[in-house]
Amino acid sequence: MSCNYIIAFSGLKEGHHIFDFEINDKFFESFEESEIMNGSLFATVDMEKRATHLDLSITIKGSVKVCCDRCLDIFAYPLECTNRLLIRFGRSMGEEDPDIISMLPEDHEIDLRQHFYDYINLALPIKRVHPDDEKGLSTCDPEMLKKLKELLVDDEEDNDPGWDEIENLMDNN
């Protein structure tokens, strides 16, 4: 299990190769703007080496700690994703597909750190909330849910008459 995220492919024979990587808290600390607080994941890279290209299938499994969008508490989110990365040897041809990259023939290794980070973030849902329990009830912080309920504003009670006039103007146009 490796903690550096580099595959040195130049000395490898053509064919099938498998690499395992551990992705932990130290990994996420190296990304300053990371929304992920902590994580415990494992990445398996299944690589097919050919003379003209590398074909990588990258599977990442484990969990990451993220902030709940509802109650702001930190919780472990289970994560599993599989992505494919194709690396062509030769001059860059202005690829627009992020899953196809070019490397110079004299390059001998690839650093997968940024790819792992991107794949993990893309596997997270847009809305991150605690999962419901087996009874269908929220597992969010009950104190925070109580506060949110107290602060919830009823739209009909606090209707500002100024907004009504703006809506009327918009309806008349």
TAZIJO-V779496 format. One record per pair of residues at least 24 apart in sequence whose C-alpha atoms are under 7 Angstrom apart, sorted by the first residue. I is the first residue (numbers start at 1). J is the second residue. Records with the same first field share a line. If there is no record, write none. Layout:
I: J / J
This chain:
5: 111 / 112 / 113
6: 109 / 110 / 111 / 112
7: 109 / 110 / 111
8: 108 / 109 / 110
9: 108 / 109
10: 108 / 109
14: 49 / 50
15: 48 / 49 / 50
16: 47 / 48 / 49
17: 46 / 47 / 48
18: 45 / 46 / 47
19: 44 / 45 / 46
20: 44 / 45
35: 66
36: 64 / 65 / 66
37: 65 / 66
38: 64 / 65
39: 63 / 64 / 65
40: 64
52: 88 / 89
53: 87 / 88 / 89
54: 86 / 87 / 88
55: 85 / 86 / 87
56: 84 / 85 / 86
57: 82 / 83 / 84 / 85
58: 82 / 83 / 84
59: 83
68: 128 / 129 / 130
69: 127 / 128 / 129
70: 129
71: 140 / 141 / 144 / 145
73: 141
75: 130
81: 123
